[in-house]
Amino acid sequence: MDEDDADAALRAALDQLAFATRSAAALSSTLDAVEGLRRVCRVLVPGLAGWSAAGLVDEDGAAERVCLTPTRP
């Protein structure tokens, strides 16, 4: 591995760490599961994904979409 490859690998690792930190901060900033998922969806777009969706399943097995975040202009 040459110096350019090492720099690229380090940048990629730092980007992943920054994403994980932002996601953890979004989840830990509220005790409300729905709001936490909405915040994580906003972290995902546009840095990691073009859009994101999240849902929850209740005790009866019914699914509910709680977040749909499109690409920001």
Phi and psi in degrees as GROMACS dihedral restraints (atoms count N, CA, C in turn):
[ dihedral_restraints ]
;  ai    aj    ak    al  type     phi  dphi    fc
    3     4     5     6     1   -88.8    20    10
    4     5     6     7     1   179.7    20    10
    6     7     8     9     1   -64.0    20    10
    7     8     9    10     1   -37.8    20    10
    9    10    11    12     1   -65.0    20    10
   10    11    12    13     1   -41.6    20    10
   12    13    14    15     1   -64.2    20    10
   13    14    15    16     1   -40.7    20    10
   15    16    17    18     1   -65.2    20    10
   16    17    18    19     1   -40.9    20    10
   18    19    20    21     1   -63.2    20    10
   19    20    21    22     1   -42.7    20    10
   21    22    23    24     1   -64.8    20    10
   22    23    24    25     1   -41.7    20    10
   24    25    26    27     1   -64.8    20    10
   25    26    27    28     1   -39.8    20    10
   27    28    29    30     1   -65.6    20    10
   28    29    30    31     1   -42.7    20    10
   30    31    32    33     1   -62.0    20    10
   31    32    33    34     1   -42.7    20    10
   33    34    35    36     1   -63.4    20    10
   34    35    36    37     1   -42.4    20    10
   36    37    38    39     1   -64.7    20    10
   37    38    39    40     1   -40.9    20    10
   39    40    41    42     1   -66.3    20    10
   40    41    42    43     1   -37.9    20    10
   42    43    44    45     1   -62.7    20    10
   43    44    45    46     1   -42.2    20    10
   45    46    47    48     1   -65.3    20    10
   46    47    48    49     1   -40.7    20    10
   48    49    50    51     1   -64.7    20    10
   49    50    51    52     1   -42.0    20    10
   51    52    53    54     1   -63.2    20    10
   52    53    54    55     1   -40.9    20    10
   54    55    56    57     1   -63.2    20    10
   55    56    57    58     1   -45.1    20    10
   57    58    59    60     1   -61.9    20    10
   58    59    60    61     1   -39.2    20    10
   60    61    62    63     1   -65.1    20    10
   61    62    63    64     1   -44.3    20    10
   63    64    65    66     1   -65.0    20    10
   64    65    66    67     1   -39.4    20    10
   66    67    68    69     1   -65.0    20    10
   67    68    69    70     1   -44.5    20    10
   69    70    71    72     1   -63.0    20    10
   70    71    72    73     1   -40.2    20    10
   72    73    74    75     1   -64.3    20    10
   73    74    75    76     1   -39.9    20    10
   75    76    77    78     1   -64.4    20    10
   76    77    78    79     1   -41.8    20    10
   78    79    80    81     1   -71.5    20    10
   79    80    81    82     1   -37.6    20    10
   81    82    83    84     1   -84.5    20    10
   82    83    84    85     1    -5.4    20    10
   84    85    86    87     1   -83.0    20    10
   85    86    87    88     1    -3.5    20    10
   87    88    89    90     1  -150.4    20    10
   88    89    90    91     1   151.8    20    10
   90    91    92    93     1   -92.5    20    10
   91    92    93    94     1    -8.4    20    10
   93    94    95    96     1   -82.5    20    10
   94    95    96    97     1   117.5    20    10
   96    97    98    99     1   -60.8    20    10
   97    98    99   100     1   -41.1    20    10
   99   100   101   102     1   -64.4    20    10
  100   101   102   103     1   -47.5    20    10
  102   103   104   105     1   -64.7    20    10
  103   104   105   106     1   -38.2    20    10
  105   106   107   108     1   -60.5    20    10
  106   107   108   109     1   -44.0    20    10
  108   109   110   111     1   -65.0    20    10
  109   110   111   112     1   -39.2    20    10
  111   112   113   114     1   -61.2    20    10
  112   113   114   115     1   -41.8    20    10
  114   115   116   117     1   -66.2    20    10
  115   116   117   118     1   -40.1    20    10
  117   118   119   120     1   -65.3    20    10
  118   119   120   121     1   -39.2    20    10
  120   121   122   123     1   -58.8    20    10
  121   122   123   124     1   -40.9    20    10
  123   124   125   126     1   -67.1    20    10
  124   125   126   127     1   -30.6    20    10
  126   127   128   129     1   -69.0    20    10
  127   128   129   130     1   -38.7    20    10
  129   130   131   132     1   -63.6    20    10
  130   131   132   133     1   -38.1    20    10
  132   133   134   135     1  -102.2    20    10
  133   134   135   136     1   129.5    20    10
  135   136   137   138     1   -99.4    20    10
  136   137   138   139     1     3.6    20    10
  138   139   140   141     1   -62.5    20    10
  139   140   141   142     1   -35.3    20    10
  141   142   143   144     1  -120.4    20    10
  142   143   144   145     1   -24.2    20    10
  144   145   146   147     1  -144.3    20    10
  145   146   147   148     1   158.9    20    10
  147   148   149   150     1   -77.8    20    10
  148   149   150   151     1   -27.0    20    10
  150   151   152   153     1  -160.3    20    10
  151   152   153   154     1   164.5    20    10
  153   154   155   156     1  -147.7    20    10
  154   155   156   157     1   153.8    20    10
  156   157   158   159     1  -140.0    20    10
  157   158   159   160     1   147.9    20    10
  159   160   161   162     1  -141.2    20    10
  160   161   162   163     1   148.6    20    10
  162   163   164   165     1  -143.3    20    10
  163   164   165   166     1   163.3    20    10
  165   166   167   168     1  -125.5    20    10
  166   167   168   169     1   150.2    20    10
  168   169   170   171     1  -114.1    20    10
  169   170   171   172     1   129.3    20    10
  171   172   173   174     1   -84.3    20    10
  172   173   174   175     1  -178.4    20    10
  174   175   176   177     1   -60.2    20    10
  175   176   177   178     1   -27.5    20    10
  177   178   179   180     1   -87.0    20    10
  178   179   180   181     1    -1.9    20    10
  180   181   182   183     1    89.7    20    10
  181   182   183   184     1     5.4    20    10
  183   184   185   186     1   -80.4    20    10
  184   185   186   187     1   130.0    20    10
  186   187   188   189     1   -92.4    20    10
  187   188   189   190     1   143.8    20    10
  189   190   191   192     1  -135.2    20    10
  190   191   192   193     1   125.1    20    10
  192   193   194   195     1   -75.9    20    10
  193   194   195   196     1   127.5    20    10
  195   196   197   198     1  -111.4    20    10
  196   197   198   199     1   -10.3    20    10
  198   199   200   201     1  -156.3    20    10
  199   200   201   202     1   135.3    20    10
  201   202   203   204     1  -141.1    20    10
  202   203   204   205     1   109.8    20    10
  204   205   206   207     1  -113.7    20    10
  205   206   207   208     1   111.6    20    10
  207   208   209   210     1   -81.8    20    10
  208   209   210   211     1   171.6    20    10
  210   211   212   213     1   -61.3    20    10
  211   212   213   214     1   137.8    20    10
  213   214   215   216     1   -83.0    20    10
  214   215   216   217     1   144.5    20    10
